[in-house]
């Protein structure tokens, strides 16, 4: 599944419970994508945990010093993506969204953004030479592309369309 050690709990240290919940969300809501990603040489768990950490850091929810904080200088695109993501997560629920609370709507939307990031990364991994040494470069390129697309998307649904239907 792509854990980095025999004890998966050590991998979740950085992304916390949210990263586990988001992996479960992907498996439950996108089983076909899950099967493709988990069935080969893609580091699904490691990628998913890294993406959870990136989203937490992008939203400013992680105030502890970590490696990602140092890698996220406040560029125009990143600041705009942060604002746009926050807006997308907190916009009033649509009629089609049947969650009972604003928090549940925001969490589902964040999970959807997470799935798009992961699908973008998997797409790039499939095109690459699938070398573990280039994984971090692909991860950073995916973050930059996803954040650029977040700036253009007025909603999470539009973000998915922009990102995955190119």
Chimera marker file (.cmm) of the C-alpha trace (Angstrom):
<marker_set name="trace">
<marker id="1" x="0.000" y="0.000" z="0.000" r="1" g="1" b="0" radius="0.5"/>
<marker id="2" x="2.985" y="2.281" z="0.116" r="1" g="1" b="0" radius="0.5"/>
<marker id="3" x="3.852" y="2.660" z="3.774" r="1" g="1" b="0" radius="0.5"/>
<marker id="4" x="7.479" y="3.463" z="4.407" r="1" g="1" b="0" radius="0.5"/>
<marker id="5" x="7.999" y="1.058" z="7.302" r="1" g="1" b="0" radius="0.5"/>
<marker id="6" x="6.572" y="-2.177" z="8.659" r="1" g="1" b="0" radius="0.5"/>
<marker id="7" x="4.685" y="-0.170" z="11.311" r="1" g="1" b="0" radius="0.5"/>
<marker id="8" x="2.230" y="2.151" z="9.485" r="1" g="1" b="0" radius="0.5"/>
<marker id="9" x="1.610" y="4.202" z="12.633" r="1" g="1" b="0" radius="0.5"/>
<marker id="10" x="5.013" y="5.845" z="12.224" r="1" g="1" b="0" radius="0.5"/>
<marker id="11" x="3.956" y="7.177" z="8.803" r="1" g="1" b="0" radius="0.5"/>
<marker id="12" x="0.800" y="8.780" z="10.195" r="1" g="1" b="0" radius="0.5"/>
<marker id="13" x="2.773" y="10.849" z="12.680" r="1" g="1" b="0" radius="0.5"/>
<marker id="14" x="2.916" y="13.862" z="10.339" r="1" g="1" b="0" radius="0.5"/>
<marker id="15" x="-0.583" y="13.770" z="8.872" r="1" g="1" b="0" radius="0.5"/>
<marker id="16" x="-2.384" y="12.546" z="11.952" r="1" g="1" b="0" radius="0.5"/>
<marker id="17" x="-5.808" y="10.994" z="11.970" r="1" g="1" b="0" radius="0.5"/>
<marker id="18" x="-6.936" y="13.221" z="9.092" r="1" g="1" b="0" radius="0.5"/>
<marker id="19" x="-4.529" y="11.476" z="6.712" r="1" g="1" b="0" radius="0.5"/>
<marker id="20" x="-5.960" y="8.062" z="7.648" r="1" g="1" b="0" radius="0.5"/>
<marker id="21" x="-9.503" y="9.362" z="7.307" r="1" g="1" b="0" radius="0.5"/>
<marker id="22" x="-8.686" y="10.800" z="3.875" r="1" g="1" b="0" radius="0.5"/>
<marker id="23" x="-7.201" y="7.514" z="2.649" r="1" g="1" b="0" radius="0.5"/>
<marker id="24" x="-10.403" y="5.794" z="3.809" r="1" g="1" b="0" radius="0.5"/>
<marker id="25" x="-12.486" y="8.465" z="2.039" r="1" g="1" b="0" radius="0.5"/>
<marker id="26" x="-10.663" y="7.771" z="-1.220" r="1" g="1" b="0" radius="0.5"/>
<marker id="27" x="-11.189" y="4.011" z="-0.874" r="1" g="1" b="0" radius="0.5"/>
<marker id="28" x="-14.891" y="4.422" z="-0.066" r="1" g="1" b="0" radius="0.5"/>
<marker id="29" x="-15.866" y="7.137" z="-2.541" r="1" g="1" b="0" radius="0.5"/>
<marker id="30" x="-13.502" y="6.350" z="-5.415" r="1" g="1" b="0" radius="0.5"/>
<marker id="31" x="-12.966" y="2.571" z="-5.294" r="1" g="1" b="0" radius="0.5"/>
<marker id="32" x="-11.827" y="2.344" z="-8.921" r="1" g="1" b="0" radius="0.5"/>
<marker id="33" x="-9.159" y="5.010" z="-8.389" r="1" g="1" b="0" radius="0.5"/>
<marker id="34" x="-8.172" y="3.344" z="-5.097" r="1" g="1" b="0" radius="0.5"/>
<marker id="35" x="-7.730" y="-0.033" z="-6.804" r="1" g="1" b="0" radius="0.5"/>
<marker id="36" x="-5.562" y="1.464" z="-9.554" r="1" g="1" b="0" radius="0.5"/>
<marker id="37" x="-3.395" y="3.400" z="-7.110" r="1" g="1" b="0" radius="0.5"/>
<marker id="38" x="-3.018" y="0.610" z="-4.547" r="1" g="1" b="0" radius="0.5"/>
<marker id="39" x="-2.417" y="-2.144" z="-7.070" r="1" g="1" b="0" radius="0.5"/>
<marker id="40" x="1.035" y="-1.247" z="-8.345" r="1" g="1" b="0" radius="0.5"/>
<marker id="41" x="4.241" y="0.517" z="-7.491" r="1" g="1" b="0" radius="0.5"/>
<marker id="42" x="2.655" y="3.837" z="-6.499" r="1" g="1" b="0" radius="0.5"/>
<marker id="43" x="3.421" y="4.833" z="-2.906" r="1" g="1" b="0" radius="0.5"/>
<marker id="44" x="-0.242" y="5.443" z="-2.114" r="1" g="1" b="0" radius="0.5"/>
<marker id="45" x="-0.079" y="5.713" z="1.668" r="1" g="1" b="0" radius="0.5"/>
<marker id="46" x="3.050" y="7.878" z="1.697" r="1" g="1" b="0" radius="0.5"/>
<marker id="47" x="1.631" y="10.100" z="-1.051" r="1" g="1" b="0" radius="0.5"/>
<marker id="48" x="-1.703" y="10.416" z="0.704" r="1" g="1" b="0" radius="0.5"/>
<marker id="49" x="-0.138" y="11.334" z="4.040" r="1" g="1" b="0" radius="0.5"/>
<marker id="50" x="2.076" y="13.933" z="2.349" r="1" g="1" b="0" radius="0.5"/>
<marker id="51" x="-0.930" y="15.465" z="0.582" r="1" g="1" b="0" radius="0.5"/>
<marker id="52" x="-2.901" y="15.616" z="3.847" r="1" g="1" b="0" radius="0.5"/>
<marker id="53" x="0.036" y="17.406" z="5.458" r="1" g="1" b="0" radius="0.5"/>
<marker id="54" x="0.275" y="19.813" z="2.521" r="1" g="1" b="0" radius="0.5"/>
<marker id="55" x="-3.407" y="20.710" z="2.722" r="1" g="1" b="0" radius="0.5"/>
<marker id="56" x="-3.225" y="21.166" z="6.508" r="1" g="1" b="0" radius="0.5"/>
<marker id="57" x="-0.201" y="23.427" z="6.082" r="1" g="1" b="0" radius="0.5"/>
<marker id="58" x="-1.686" y="25.308" z="3.106" r="1" g="1" b="0" radius="0.5"/>
<marker id="59" x="-4.768" y="26.111" z="5.179" r="1" g="1" b="0" radius="0.5"/>
<marker id="60" x="-2.597" y="27.256" z="8.078" r="1" g="1" b="0" radius="0.5"/>
<marker id="61" x="-4.006" y="24.594" z="10.396" r="1" g="1" b="0" radius="0.5"/>
<marker id="62" x="-0.601" y="23.242" z="11.381" r="1" g="1" b="0" radius="0.5"/>
<marker id="63" x="1.135" y="25.769" z="13.580" r="1" g="1" b="0" radius="0.5"/>
<marker id="64" x="3.922" y="23.412" z="14.655" r="1" g="1" b="0" radius="0.5"/>
<marker id="65" x="7.248" y="23.784" z="12.905" r="1" g="1" b="0" radius="0.5"/>
<marker id="66" x="7.745" y="21.038" z="10.347" r="1" g="1" b="0" radius="0.5"/>
<marker id="67" x="9.521" y="20.420" z="7.077" r="1" g="1" b="0" radius="0.5"/>
<marker id="68" x="6.528" y="21.584" z="5.039" r="1" g="1" b="0" radius="0.5"/>
<marker id="69" x="6.269" y="24.940" z="6.815" r="1" g="1" b="0" radius="0.5"/>
<marker id="70" x="9.780" y="25.763" z="5.670" r="1" g="1" b="0" radius="0.5"/>
<marker id="71" x="8.916" y="24.733" z="2.097" r="1" g="1" b="0" radius="0.5"/>
<marker id="72" x="5.811" y="26.917" z="1.827" r="1" g="1" b="0" radius="0.5"/>
<marker id="73" x="6.968" y="30.488" z="1.328" r="1" g="1" b="0" radius="0.5"/>
<marker id="74" x="3.987" y="32.809" z="0.836" r="1" g="1" b="0" radius="0.5"/>
<marker id="75" x="3.982" y="33.162" z="-2.950" r="1" g="1" b="0" radius="0.5"/>
<marker id="76" x="1.095" y="34.932" z="-4.676" r="1" g="1" b="0" radius="0.5"/>
<marker id="77" x="-0.238" y="31.637" z="-6.064" r="1" g="1" b="0" radius="0.5"/>
<marker id="78" x="-0.020" y="29.877" z="-2.712" r="1" g="1" b="0" radius="0.5"/>
<marker id="79" x="-1.713" y="32.718" z="-0.824" r="1" g="1" b="0" radius="0.5"/>
<marker id="80" x="-4.445" y="32.930" z="-3.463" r="1" g="1" b="0" radius="0.5"/>
<marker id="81" x="-4.886" y="29.137" z="-3.398" r="1" g="1" b="0" radius="0.5"/>
<marker id="82" x="-5.168" y="29.243" z="0.395" r="1" g="1" b="0" radius="0.5"/>
<marker id="83" x="-7.865" y="31.919" z="0.264" r="1" g="1" b="0" radius="0.5"/>
<marker id="84" x="-9.728" y="30.171" z="-2.552" r="1" g="1" b="0" radius="0.5"/>
<marker id="85" x="-9.567" y="26.792" z="-0.822" r="1" g="1" b="0" radius="0.5"/>
<marker id="86" x="-10.828" y="28.322" z="2.419" r="1" g="1" b="0" radius="0.5"/>
<marker id="87" x="-13.680" y="29.961" z="0.520" r="1" g="1" b="0" radius="0.5"/>
<marker id="88" x="-14.578" y="26.732" z="-1.274" r="1" g="1" b="0" radius="0.5"/>
<marker id="89" x="-14.621" y="24.821" z="2.011" r="1" g="1" b="0" radius="0.5"/>
<marker id="90" x="-16.788" y="27.348" z="3.834" r="1" g="1" b="0" radius="0.5"/>
<marker id="91" x="-19.252" y="28.401" z="1.115" r="1" g="1" b="0" radius="0.5"/>
<marker id="92" x="-22.860" y="27.692" z="2.075" r="1" g="1" b="0" radius="0.5"/>
<marker id="93" x="-23.916" y="24.096" z="1.384" r="1" g="1" b="0" radius="0.5"/>
<marker id="94" x="-25.576" y="23.379" z="-1.941" r="1" g="1" b="0" radius="0.5"/>
<marker id="95" x="-29.003" y="21.743" z="-2.014" r="1" g="1" b="0" radius="0.5"/>
<marker id="96" x="-27.345" y="18.542" z="-3.231" r="1" g="1" b="0" radius="0.5"/>
<marker id="97" x="-25.103" y="18.415" z="-0.153" r="1" g="1" b="0" radius="0.5"/>
<marker id="98" x="-27.036" y="16.545" z="2.491" r="1" g="1" b="0" radius="0.5"/>
<marker id="99" x="-24.562" y="16.672" z="5.391" r="1" g="1" b="0" radius="0.5"/>
<marker id="100" x="-26.047" y="17.800" z="8.706" r="1" g="1" b="0" radius="0.5"/>
<marker id="101" x="-23.503" y="20.481" z="9.568" r="1" g="1" b="0" radius="0.5"/>
<marker id="102" x="-21.247" y="23.068" z="7.988" r="1" g="1" b="0" radius="0.5"/>
<marker id="103" x="-18.261" y="21.216" z="9.432" r="1" g="1" b="0" radius="0.5"/>
<marker id="104" x="-19.317" y="17.993" z="7.689" r="1" g="1" b="0" radius="0.5"/>
<marker id="105" x="-19.686" y="19.866" z="4.391" r="1" g="1" b="0" radius="0.5"/>
<marker id="106" x="-16.253" y="21.478" z="4.796" r="1" g="1" b="0" radius="0.5"/>
<marker id="107" x="-14.625" y="18.139" z="5.648" r="1" g="1" b="0" radius="0.5"/>
<marker id="108" x="-16.214" y="16.399" z="2.662" r="1" g="1" b="0" radius="0.5"/>
<marker id="109" x="-15.053" y="19.205" z="0.394" r="1" g="1" b="0" radius="0.5"/>
<marker id="110" x="-11.532" y="19.011" z="1.830" r="1" g="1" b="0" radius="0.5"/>
<marker id="111" x="-11.572" y="15.259" z="1.220" r="1" g="1" b="0" radius="0.5"/>
<marker id="112" x="-12.612" y="15.886" z="-2.381" r="1" g="1" b="0" radius="0.5"/>
<marker id="113" x="-9.700" y="18.311" z="-2.851" r="1" g="1" b="0" radius="0.5"/>
<marker id="114" x="-7.402" y="15.679" z="-1.344" r="1" g="1" b="0" radius="0.5"/>
<marker id="115" x="-8.663" y="13.079" z="-3.844" r="1" g="1" b="0" radius="0.5"/>
<marker id="116" x="-7.995" y="15.433" z="-6.744" r="1" g="1" b="0" radius="0.5"/>
<marker id="117" x="-4.444" y="16.120" z="-5.533" r="1" g="1" b="0" radius="0.5"/>
<marker id="118" x="-3.836" y="12.384" z="-5.209" r="1" g="1" b="0" radius="0.5"/>
<marker id="119" x="-5.308" y="11.617" z="-8.627" r="1" g="1" b="0" radius="0.5"/>
<marker id="120" x="-3.136" y="14.334" z="-10.192" r="1" g="1" b="0" radius="0.5"/>
<marker id="121" x="-0.047" y="12.884" z="-8.535" r="1" g="1" b="0" radius="0.5"/>
<marker id="122" x="-0.939" y="9.355" z="-9.629" r="1" g="1" b="0" radius="0.5"/>
<marker id="123" x="-1.421" y="10.551" z="-13.216" r="1" g="1" b="0" radius="0.5"/>
<marker id="124" x="2.029" y="12.153" z="-13.173" r="1" g="1" b="0" radius="0.5"/>
<marker id="125" x="3.538" y="9.018" z="-11.589" r="1" g="1" b="0" radius="0.5"/>
<marker id="126" x="2.071" y="6.907" z="-14.395" r="1" g="1" b="0" radius="0.5"/>
<marker id="127" x="3.702" y="9.177" z="-17.007" r="1" g="1" b="0" radius="0.5"/>
<marker id="128" x="7.062" y="9.179" z="-15.222" r="1" g="1" b="0" radius="0.5"/>
<marker id="129" x="9.851" y="6.624" z="-15.083" r="1" g="1" b="0" radius="0.5"/>
<marker id="130" x="8.372" y="5.540" z="-11.710" r="1" g="1" b="0" radius="0.5"/>
<marker id="131" x="11.630" y="6.089" z="-9.930" r="1" g="1" b="0" radius="0.5"/>
<marker id="132" x="11.371" y="6.526" z="-6.174" r="1" g="1" b="0" radius="0.5"/>
<marker id="133" x="14.195" y="9.073" z="-6.375" r="1" g="1" b="0" radius="0.5"/>
<marker id="134" x="11.997" y="11.409" z="-8.449" r="1" g="1" b="0" radius="0.5"/>
<marker id="135" x="8.886" y="10.963" z="-6.287" r="1" g="1" b="0" radius="0.5"/>
<marker id="136" x="9.445" y="14.128" z="-4.232" r="1" g="1" b="0" radius="0.5"/>
<marker id="137" x="9.954" y="16.170" z="-7.392" r="1" g="1" b="0" radius="0.5"/>
<marker id="138" x="6.664" y="14.850" z="-8.801" r="1" g="1" b="0" radius="0.5"/>
<marker id="139" x="5.000" y="15.608" z="-5.478" r="1" g="1" b="0" radius="0.5"/>
<marker id="140" x="6.207" y="19.233" z="-5.529" r="1" g="1" b="0" radius="0.5"/>
<marker id="141" x="5.200" y="19.690" z="-9.178" r="1" g="1" b="0" radius="0.5"/>
<marker id="142" x="1.756" y="18.291" z="-8.395" r="1" g="1" b="0" radius="0.5"/>
<marker id="143" x="1.341" y="20.685" z="-5.479" r="1" g="1" b="0" radius="0.5"/>
<marker id="144" x="2.245" y="23.638" z="-7.685" r="1" g="1" b="0" radius="0.5"/>
<marker id="145" x="-0.157" y="22.592" z="-10.447" r="1" g="1" b="0" radius="0.5"/>
<marker id="146" x="-2.995" y="21.839" z="-8.026" r="1" g="1" b="0" radius="0.5"/>
<marker id="147" x="-2.545" y="25.172" z="-6.274" r="1" g="1" b="0" radius="0.5"/>
<marker id="148" x="-2.510" y="26.993" z="-9.606" r="1" g="1" b="0" radius="0.5"/>
<marker id="149" x="-5.788" y="25.274" z="-10.510" r="1" g="1" b="0" radius="0.5"/>
<marker id="150" x="-7.289" y="26.072" z="-7.098" r="1" g="1" b="0" radius="0.5"/>
<marker id="151" x="-6.778" y="29.754" z="-7.904" r="1" g="1" b="0" radius="0.5"/>
<marker id="152" x="-8.935" y="29.341" z="-11.011" r="1" g="1" b="0" radius="0.5"/>
<marker id="153" x="-11.730" y="27.240" z="-9.532" r="1" g="1" b="0" radius="0.5"/>
<marker id="154" x="-14.776" y="28.878" z="-7.932" r="1" g="1" b="0" radius="0.5"/>
<marker id="155" x="-15.791" y="25.583" z="-6.278" r="1" g="1" b="0" radius="0.5"/>
<marker id="156" x="-14.437" y="22.167" z="-5.366" r="1" g="1" b="0" radius="0.5"/>
<marker id="157" x="-16.452" y="20.657" z="-8.205" r="1" g="1" b="0" radius="0.5"/>
<marker id="158" x="-14.863" y="23.079" z="-10.685" r="1" g="1" b="0" radius="0.5"/>
<marker id="159" x="-11.435" y="22.271" z="-9.264" r="1" g="1" b="0" radius="0.5"/>
<marker id="160" x="-12.062" y="18.583" z="-10.016" r="1" g="1" b="0" radius="0.5"/>
<marker id="161" x="-13.154" y="19.418" z="-13.569" r="1" g="1" b="0" radius="0.5"/>
<marker id="162" x="-10.164" y="21.697" z="-14.222" r="1" g="1" b="0" radius="0.5"/>
<marker id="163" x="-7.689" y="19.221" z="-12.769" r="1" g="1" b="0" radius="0.5"/>
<marker id="164" x="-8.876" y="15.886" z="-14.078" r="1" g="1" b="0" radius="0.5"/>
<marker id="165" x="-10.711" y="16.544" z="-17.300" r="1" g="1" b="0" radius="0.5"/>
<marker id="166" x="-7.856" y="18.205" z="-19.187" r="1" g="1" b="0" radius="0.5"/>
<link id1="1" id2="2" r="1" g="1" b="0" radius="0.2"/>
<link id1="2" id2="3" r="1" g="1" b="0" radius="0.2"/>
<link id1="3" id2="4" r="1" g="1" b="0" radius="0.2"/>
<link id1="4" id2="5" r="1" g="1" b="0" radius="0.2"/>
<link id1="5" id2="6" r="1" g="1" b="0" radius="0.2"/>
<link id1="6" id2="7" r="1" g="1" b="0" radius="0.2"/>
<link id1="7" id2="8" r="1" g="1" b="0" radius="0.2"/>
<link id1="8" id2="9" r="1" g="1" b="0" radius="0.2"/>
<link id1="9" id2="10" r="1" g="1" b="0" radius="0.2"/>
<link id1="10" id2="11" r="1" g="1" b="0" radius="0.2"/>
<link id1="11" id2="12" r="1" g="1" b="0" radius="0.2"/>
<link id1="12" id2="13" r="1" g="1" b="0" radius="0.2"/>
<link id1="13" id2="14" r="1" g="1" b="0" radius="0.2"/>
<link id1="14" id2="15" r="1" g="1" b="0" radius="0.2"/>
<link id1="15" id2="16" r="1" g="1" b="0" radius="0.2"/>
<link id1="16" id2="17" r="1" g="1" b="0" radius="0.2"/>
<link id1="17" id2="18" r="1" g="1" b="0" radius="0.2"/>
<link id1="18" id2="19" r="1" g="1" b="0" radius="0.2"/>
<link id1="19" id2="20" r="1" g="1" b="0" radius="0.2"/>
<link id1="20" id2="21" r="1" g="1" b="0" radius="0.2"/>
<link id1="21" id2="22" r="1" g="1" b="0" radius="0.2"/>
<link id1="22" id2="23" r="1" g="1" b="0" radius="0.2"/>
<link id1="23" id2="24" r="1" g="1" b="0" radius="0.2"/>
<link id1="24" id2="25" r="1" g="1" b="0" radius="0.2"/>
<link id1="25" id2="26" r="1" g="1" b="0" radius="0.2"/>
<link id1="26" id2="27" r="1" g="1" b="0" radius="0.2"/>
<link id1="27" id2="28" r="1" g="1" b="0" radius="0.2"/>
<link id1="28" id2="29" r="1" g="1" b="0" radius="0.2"/>
<link id1="29" id2="30" r="1" g="1" b="0" radius="0.2"/>
<link id1="30" id2="31" r="1" g="1" b="0" radius="0.2"/>
<link id1="31" id2="32" r="1" g="1" b="0" radius="0.2"/>
<link id1="32" id2="33" r="1" g="1" b="0" radius="0.2"/>
<link id1="33" id2="34" r="1" g="1" b="0" radius="0.2"/>
<link id1="34" id2="35" r="1" g="1" b="0" radius="0.2"/>
<link id1="35" id2="36" r="1" g="1" b="0" radius="0.2"/>
<link id1="36" id2="37" r="1" g="1" b="0" radius="0.2"/>
<link id1="37" id2="38" r="1" g="1" b="0" radius="0.2"/>
<link id1="38" id2="39" r="1" g="1" b="0" radius="0.2"/>
<link id1="39" id2="40" r="1" g="1" b="0" radius="0.2"/>
<link id1="40" id2="41" r="1" g="1" b="0" radius="0.2"/>
<link id1="41" id2="42" r="1" g="1" b="0" radius="0.2"/>
<link id1="42" id2="43" r="1" g="1" b="0" radius="0.2"/>
<link id1="43" id2="44" r="1" g="1" b="0" radius="0.2"/>
<link id1="44" id2="45" r="1" g="1" b="0" radius="0.2"/>
<link id1="45" id2="46" r="1" g="1" b="0" radius="0.2"/>
<link id1="46" id2="47" r="1" g="1" b="0" radius="0.2"/>
<link id1="47" id2="48" r="1" g="1" b="0" radius="0.2"/>
<link id1="48" id2="49" r="1" g="1" b="0" radius="0.2"/>
<link id1="49" id2="50" r="1" g="1" b="0" radius="0.2"/>
<link id1="50" id2="51" r="1" g="1" b="0" radius="0.2"/>
<link id1="51" id2="52" r="1" g="1" b="0" radius="0.2"/>
<link id1="52" id2="53" r="1" g="1" b="0" radius="0.2"/>
<link id1="53" id2="54" r="1" g="1" b="0" radius="0.2"/>
<link id1="54" id2="55" r="1" g="1" b="0" radius="0.2"/>
<link id1="55" id2="56" r="1" g="1" b="0" radius="0.2"/>
<link id1="56" id2="57" r="1" g="1" b="0" radius="0.2"/>
<link id1="57" id2="58" r="1" g="1" b="0" radius="0.2"/>
<link id1="58" id2="59" r="1" g="1" b="0" radius="0.2"/>
<link id1="59" id2="60" r="1" g="1" b="0" radius="0.2"/>
<link id1="60" id2="61" r="1" g="1" b="0" radius="0.2"/>
<link id1="61" id2="62" r="1" g="1" b="0" radius="0.2"/>
<link id1="62" id2="63" r="1" g="1" b="0" radius="0.2"/>
<link id1="63" id2="64" r="1" g="1" b="0" radius="0.2"/>
<link id1="64" id2="65" r="1" g="1" b="0" radius="0.2"/>
<link id1="65" id2="66" r="1" g="1" b="0" radius="0.2"/>
<link id1="66" id2="67" r="1" g="1" b="0" radius="0.2"/>
<link id1="67" id2="68" r="1" g="1" b="0" radius="0.2"/>
<link id1="68" id2="69" r="1" g="1" b="0" radius="0.2"/>
<link id1="69" id2="70" r="1" g="1" b="0" radius="0.2"/>
<link id1="70" id2="71" r="1" g="1" b="0" radius="0.2"/>
<link id1="71" id2="72" r="1" g="1" b="0" radius="0.2"/>
<link id1="72" id2="73" r="1" g="1" b="0" radius="0.2"/>
<link id1="73" id2="74" r="1" g="1" b="0" radius="0.2"/>
<link id1="74" id2="75" r="1" g="1" b="0" radius="0.2"/>
<link id1="75" id2="76" r="1" g="1" b="0" radius="0.2"/>
<link id1="76" id2="77" r="1" g="1" b="0" radius="0.2"/>
<link id1="77" id2="78" r="1" g="1" b="0" radius="0.2"/>
<link id1="78" id2="79" r="1" g="1" b="0" radius="0.2"/>
<link id1="79" id2="80" r="1" g="1" b="0" radius="0.2"/>
<link id1="80" id2="81" r="1" g="1" b="0" radius="0.2"/>
<link id1="81" id2="82" r="1" g="1" b="0" radius="0.2"/>
<link id1="82" id2="83" r="1" g="1" b="0" radius="0.2"/>
<link id1="83" id2="84" r="1" g="1" b="0" radius="0.2"/>
<link id1="84" id2="85" r="1" g="1" b="0" radius="0.2"/>
<link id1="85" id2="86" r="1" g="1" b="0" radius="0.2"/>
<link id1="86" id2="87" r="1" g="1" b="0" radius="0.2"/>
<link id1="87" id2="88" r="1" g="1" b="0" radius="0.2"/>
<link id1="88" id2="89" r="1" g="1" b="0" radius="0.2"/>
<link id1="89" id2="90" r="1" g="1" b="0" radius="0.2"/>
<link id1="90" id2="91" r="1" g="1" b="0" radius="0.2"/>
<link id1="91" id2="92" r="1" g="1" b="0" radius="0.2"/>
<link id1="92" id2="93" r="1" g="1" b="0" radius="0.2"/>
<link id1="93" id2="94" r="1" g="1" b="0" radius="0.2"/>
<link id1="94" id2="95" r="1" g="1" b="0" radius="0.2"/>
<link id1="95" id2="96" r="1" g="1" b="0" radius="0.2"/>
<link id1="96" id2="97" r="1" g="1" b="0" radius="0.2"/>
<link id1="97" id2="98" r="1" g="1" b="0" radius="0.2"/>
<link id1="98" id2="99" r="1" g="1" b="0" radius="0.2"/>
<link id1="99" id2="100" r="1" g="1" b="0" radius="0.2"/>
<link id1="100" id2="101" r="1" g="1" b="0" radius="0.2"/>
<link id1="101" id2="102" r="1" g="1" b="0" radius="0.2"/>
<link id1="102" id2="103" r="1" g="1" b="0" radius="0.2"/>
<link id1="103" id2="104" r="1" g="1" b="0" radius="0.2"/>
<link id1="104" id2="105" r="1" g="1" b="0" radius="0.2"/>
<link id1="105" id2="106" r="1" g="1" b="0" radius="0.2"/>
<link id1="106" id2="107" r="1" g="1" b="0" radius="0.2"/>
<link id1="107" id2="108" r="1" g="1" b="0" radius="0.2"/>
<link id1="108" id2="109" r="1" g="1" b="0" radius="0.2"/>
<link id1="109" id2="110" r="1" g="1" b="0" radius="0.2"/>
<link id1="110" id2="111" r="1" g="1" b="0" radius="0.2"/>
<link id1="111" id2="112" r="1" g="1" b="0" radius="0.2"/>
<link id1="112" id2="113" r="1" g="1" b="0" radius="0.2"/>
<link id1="113" id2="114" r="1" g="1" b="0" radius="0.2"/>
<link id1="114" id2="115" r="1" g="1" b="0" radius="0.2"/>
<link id1="115" id2="116" r="1" g="1" b="0" radius="0.2"/>
<link id1="116" id2="117" r="1" g="1" b="0" radius="0.2"/>
<link id1="117" id2="118" r="1" g="1" b="0" radius="0.2"/>
<link id1="118" id2="119" r="1" g="1" b="0" radius="0.2"/>
<link id1="119" id2="120" r="1" g="1" b="0" radius="0.2"/>
<link id1="120" id2="121" r="1" g="1" b="0" radius="0.2"/>
<link id1="121" id2="122" r="1" g="1" b="0" radius="0.2"/>
<link id1="122" id2="123" r="1" g="1" b="0" radius="0.2"/>
<link id1="123" id2="124" r="1" g="1" b="0" radius="0.2"/>
<link id1="124" id2="125" r="1" g="1" b="0" radius="0.2"/>
<link id1="125" id2="126" r="1" g="1" b="0" radius="0.2"/>
<link id1="126" id2="127" r="1" g="1" b="0" radius="0.2"/>
<link id1="127" id2="128" r="1" g="1" b="0" radius="0.2"/>
<link id1="128" id2="129" r="1" g="1" b="0" radius="0.2"/>
<link id1="129" id2="130" r="1" g="1" b="0" radius="0.2"/>
<link id1="130" id2="131" r="1" g="1" b="0" radius="0.2"/>
<link id1="131" id2="132" r="1" g="1" b="0" radius="0.2"/>
<link id1="132" id2="133" r="1" g="1" b="0" radius="0.2"/>
<link id1="133" id2="134" r="1" g="1" b="0" radius="0.2"/>
<link id1="134" id2="135" r="1" g="1" b="0" radius="0.2"/>
<link id1="135" id2="136" r="1" g="1" b="0" radius="0.2"/>
<link id1="136" id2="137" r="1" g="1" b="0" radius="0.2"/>
<link id1="137" id2="138" r="1" g="1" b="0" radius="0.2"/>
<link id1="138" id2="139" r="1" g="1" b="0" radius="0.2"/>
<link id1="139" id2="140" r="1" g="1" b="0" radius="0.2"/>
<link id1="140" id2="141" r="1" g="1" b="0" radius="0.2"/>
<link id1="141" id2="142" r="1" g="1" b="0" radius="0.2"/>
<link id1="142" id2="143" r="1" g="1" b="0" radius="0.2"/>
<link id1="143" id2="144" r="1" g="1" b="0" radius="0.2"/>
<link id1="144" id2="145" r="1" g="1" b="0" radius="0.2"/>
<link id1="145" id2="146" r="1" g="1" b="0" radius="0.2"/>
<link id1="146" id2="147" r="1" g="1" b="0" radius="0.2"/>
<link id1="147" id2="148" r="1" g="1" b="0" radius="0.2"/>
<link id1="148" id2="149" r="1" g="1" b="0" radius="0.2"/>
<link id1="149" id2="150" r="1" g="1" b="0" radius="0.2"/>
<link id1="150" id2="151" r="1" g="1" b="0" radius="0.2"/>
<link id1="151" id2="152" r="1" g="1" b="0" radius="0.2"/>
<link id1="152" id2="153" r="1" g="1" b="0" radius="0.2"/>
<link id1="153" id2="154" r="1" g="1" b="0" radius="0.2"/>
<link id1="154" id2="155" r="1" g="1" b="0" radius="0.2"/>
<link id1="155" id2="156" r="1" g="1" b="0" radius="0.2"/>
<link id1="156" id2="157" r="1" g="1" b="0" radius="0.2"/>
<link id1="157" id2="158" r="1" g="1" b="0" radius="0.2"/>
<link id1="158" id2="159" r="1" g="1" b="0" radius="0.2"/>
<link id1="159" id2="160" r="1" g="1" b="0" radius="0.2"/>
<link id1="160" id2="161" r="1" g="1" b="0" radius="0.2"/>
<link id1="161" id2="162" r="1" g="1" b="0" radius="0.2"/>
<link id1="162" id2="163" r="1" g="1" b="0" radius="0.2"/>
<link id1="163" id2="164" r="1" g="1" b="0" radius="0.2"/>
<link id1="164" id2="165" r="1" g="1" b="0" radius="0.2"/>
<link id1="165" id2="166" r="1" g="1" b="0" radius="0.2"/>
</marker_set>
